Amino acid sequence: MFGLSELAIILLVVIAVLCAKKLPELTRSAGKSARILKAEARAMKDEDDPATPCVIQGETVTPGEPKPQGTQQH
């Protein structure tokens, strides 16, 4: 009789033969899903870690103080 590993291999071969046209699309979709899941997990990890500050580059502007020469008006 067949063992579990032999049946799994036969099942994979049958699926590959029957779904050959859809297989590239399915693998592409699985890859995109894995990347999204990894990015979301990384974002949640970064959000939970308050030890790493988020630094935003810019200049400090005091209200009422004239802007320095050469800066762009928005």
C-alpha positions as CSV (number, residue, x, y, z in Angstrom):
1,M,0.0,0.0,0.0
2,F,1.0,3.6,-0.3
3,G,2.3,5.7,2.6
4,L,1.3,9.3,3.4
5,S,4.3,10.8,1.6
6,E,3.7,8.8,-1.6
7,L,0.0,9.9,-1.7
8,A,1.0,13.5,-1.1
9,I,3.5,13.4,-4.1
10,I,0.8,11.8,-6.3
11,L,-1.7,14.4,-5.3
12,L,0.8,17.2,-6.1
13,V,1.5,15.8,-9.5
14,V,-2.2,15.4,-10.3
15,I,-2.9,19.0,-9.2
16,A,0.0,20.3,-11.3
17,V,-1.2,18.4,-14.4
18,L,-4.8,19.5,-14.1
19,C,-4.1,23.1,-13.1
20,A,-1.1,23.8,-15.4
21,K,-2.6,26.9,-16.9
22,K,-3.5,28.5,-13.6
23,L,-0.3,27.5,-11.7
24,P,1.8,30.6,-12.6
25,E,-1.0,32.9,-11.6
26,L,-1.6,31.0,-8.3
27,T,2.1,31.0,-7.4
28,R,2.3,34.8,-8.2
29,S,-0.7,35.4,-6.0
30,A,0.8,33.3,-3.2
31,G,4.1,35.3,-3.5
32,K,2.3,38.6,-3.3
33,S,0.3,37.5,-0.3
34,A,3.5,36.3,1.5
35,R,5.2,39.7,0.8
36,I,2.2,41.6,2.2
37,L,2.0,39.4,5.2
38,K,5.8,39.9,5.9
39,A,5.5,43.7,5.5
40,E,2.5,43.9,7.8
41,A,4.2,41.7,10.4
42,R,7.3,44.0,10.2
43,A,5.2,47.1,10.6
44,M,3.4,45.7,13.6
45,K,6.8,44.8,15.2
46,D,8.1,48.3,14.5
47,E,4.9,49.8,15.9
48,D,5.2,47.8,19.1
49,D,8.9,48.7,19.7
50,P,8.9,52.2,21.3
51,A,12.7,52.0,21.8
52,T,13.3,53.0,18.1
53,P,12.3,56.6,17.6
54,C,10.9,57.8,14.3
55,V,13.0,60.7,13.0
56,I,11.5,63.1,10.5
57,Q,14.0,65.4,8.8
58,G,13.0,69.1,8.7
59,E,13.5,72.5,10.3
60,T,12.0,73.9,13.4
61,V,9.8,77.0,12.7
62,T,8.6,79.3,15.4
63,P,5.2,80.9,14.7
64,G,5.6,84.6,13.9
65,E,9.2,84.4,13.0
66,P,10.1,85.3,9.4
67,K,11.2,82.5,7.2
68,P,14.9,82.3,6.2
69,Q,15.9,83.5,2.7
70,G,15.8,80.9,0.0
71,T,13.1,78.7,1.4
72,Q,10.1,77.7,-0.7
73,Q,6.6,78.9,0.1
74,H,4.0,76.1,0.1
